[in-house]
Amino acid sequence: MRVLAALSGGVDSAVAAARAVDAGHDVVGVHMALSRTRDQFRTGSRGCCSIEDAGDARRAADVLGIPYYVWDLSERFEETVVADFLAEYEAGRTPNPCVRCNEHIKFAALLDKAVALGFDAVCTGHYARIERAADGTPELHRARDAAKDQSYVLAVMGPQRLARSLFPLGDVASKDETRAEAAARGLSVSAKPDSYDICFVADGDTQGFLRARLGSREGEVVDTTGAVVGTHDGAYAYTVGQRKGLALGRPAPDGRPRYVLAVEPVRNRVVVGPVEELAVGSVEADRAVWFGAAPSTPTACTVQVRAHGAPVDGTAVAGPGGTLHVDLGADAGLRGVAPGQSLVLYDGTRVLGQATVTGTRKATTPSPERAGTAAGTPAGAGAGGRA
């Protein structure tokens, strides 16, 4: 096959391309330039769009002996991923930019261009597996290494794009194995640190990025009774479940921590309250993407709402117009689910589908001892990292 290997400049994509070469494919490497204002060097940069990354990708292609190109997708990236990120926060929702990048850039703009140029598939360094059903239909599955699994951020791609994708690292036992293979192949990126956080927020200051783009908008922070307990510079900088960085003027009457319960963009108001108010019993979502038939009747599955969150038991049923309703198990312990988050359904390791959260209903019998760590998630968390 003619394969276009997306080379981010990291170790994962380099080893994935190498494996595609070993498999006998005709491989061409391409680096996607996603920002025209990216940092020149990685010092102080936590993302994956630096000029240094483009140079690392070129050196990897040289070692592998494959052609190498740089494609400028910065305008498409700004118009889709960055614009969506800003619009979602401004509307009081919590987006995952890695999901949108996979949807609009890696498996839309990149794949569409690759197909137009005569390539059969796109190869990336994502940690996920593609298996075949009995009828030959491709299925998206979790990676062998659960700690690196990226099926959550890939679920938005859908079955047609999955059919033209290769994920050579899906069966790797650990990231250490990937690094060892890169070193054995003479790839200089073998010890390169992983990227994390949001690639277009180079310093990791998501609130600062939002404030610079959306401006300062002072408003009130209120409790569940409507009493003002603090102020903020922009409701868009907060997300449901957030605990840190609230800077409230007075403690709760009982002295317990407060969490963000709701973001009200029209009133520019943030509502805070006790952690028990974050317990989720059911979730509504829309823009569903299915790998196979949508569940027309309540179907048991596991549900994941964060890139590295633990899956919980649930029952899902598809509604009209791409909507989805999910009831969670009585002891699911899921908290702080925000509108805008990606919700992915699994049957074992197999991805059933994906949708975007529009709202939640409170659990009737919350389980405090199973709060997990999600309630402390700060604004901007949930990026999926380099592939």
Buried (B, 14 or more C-beta within 10 A) or exposed (E): BEBBBBBBBBBBBBBBBBBBBEEEBBBBBBBBBBBEEBBEEBEEBBBBBBBBBBEBBBBBBEBBEBEBEBBEBBEBBBEBBBEBBBBBBBBBBBBBBBBBBBBBBBBBBBBEBBBEEEBBBBBBBBBBBBEEEEEEEBBBBBBBBEEBBBBBBBBBBBBEBBEBBBBBBBEBEEBEBBBEBBBEBEBBBBEBEEBBBBBBBBEBEBBEBBBEEBEEBEBBBBBEEEEEBBEBBBBBBBBBBBBEEBEBEEEBEEEEBBBBBBBBBEEBBBBBBBBBBBBBBBBBBBBBBBBBEBBEEEBEBBBBBBBBBBBBBBBBBBBEEBBBBBBBBEEBBBBBBBBBBBBBBBBEBBBBBBBBBBEBBEBEEBBEEBBBEBBBBBBBBBBBBBB
